[in-house]
């Protein structure tokens, strides 16, 4: 595992210490790695949502009614 030396602001360092003191994590390193994993997972989800939004924006507008759109969406869920 790679070792790094990083600096924290006082409020962030205090928060990290509190999490370790509360036994939420065994060390600051464990906590930082968990935060990075969460951020990476969140970025994957953000990228997926952006791709879906871009696809929707590029597909144009529809003349279907809201009931037709809802029925189509429900049918896709049942497939």
C-alpha positions in Angstrom: 0.0 0.0 0.0 1.3 3.4 -0.9 2.1 5.8 1.9 1.3 9.5 1.7 1.8 12.5 3.8 -1.1 14.9 3.8 -2.1 18.0 5.9 -5.5 18.8 7.2 -7.2 22.0 8.4 -7.8 22.1 12.1 -11.6 21.5 11.8 -11.1 18.5 9.5 -8.4 17.0 11.7 -10.6 17.3 14.7 -13.5 15.7 12.9 -11.2 12.8 11.8 -10.0 12.4 15.4 -13.5 12.3 16.7 -14.5 9.6 14.3 -11.6 7.5 15.4 -12.2 8.2 19.1 -15.9 7.1 18.7 -14.5 3.8 17.3 -16.2 4.4 14.0 -12.8 3.7 12.4 -9.6 2.2 13.8 -7.4 4.9 12.2 -7.5 8.1 10.2 -6.1 6.1 7.2 -9.0 3.7 7.3 -11.4 6.6 7.4 -9.7 8.5 4.6 -9.7 5.3 2.4 -13.4 4.8 3.2 -14.2 8.5 2.2 -12.3 8.0 -1.0 -14.2 4.8 -1.8 -17.5 6.6 -1.2 -16.4 9.5 -3.4 -15.3 7.2 -6.2 -18.7 5.3 -6.0 -20.5 8.6 -6.0 -18.6 9.8 -9.1 -19.6 6.6 -11.0 -23.3 7.3 -10.2 -22.9 11.0 -11.2 -21.3 9.9 -14.5 -24.2 7.5 -15.1 -26.8 10.2 -14.4 -25.0 12.7 -16.7 -24.9 10.1 -19.5 -28.6 9.4 -19.1 -29.4 13.2 -19.1 -27.3 13.8 -22.1 -29.0 11.0 -24.0 -32.4 12.3 -23.0 -31.5 15.9 -24.1 -30.2 14.7 -27.4 -33.2 12.6 -28.1 -35.4 15.7 -28.5 -39.0 16.4 -27.5 -42.0 14.2 -27.7 -45.6 14.7 -28.6 -46.8 11.9 -26.4 -49.1 12.7 -23.5 -48.0 12.2 -19.9 -50.3 9.1 -19.7 -48.6 7.6 -22.8 -45.1 8.3 -21.3 -46.1 6.7 -18.0 -47.6 3.6 -19.7 -44.4 3.2 -21.8 -42.2 3.6 -18.7 -44.3 1.0 -16.8 -44.1 -1.4 -19.6 -40.3 -1.1 -19.7 -40.1 -1.9 -15.9 -42.2 -5.0 -16.5 -39.8 -6.4 -19.2 
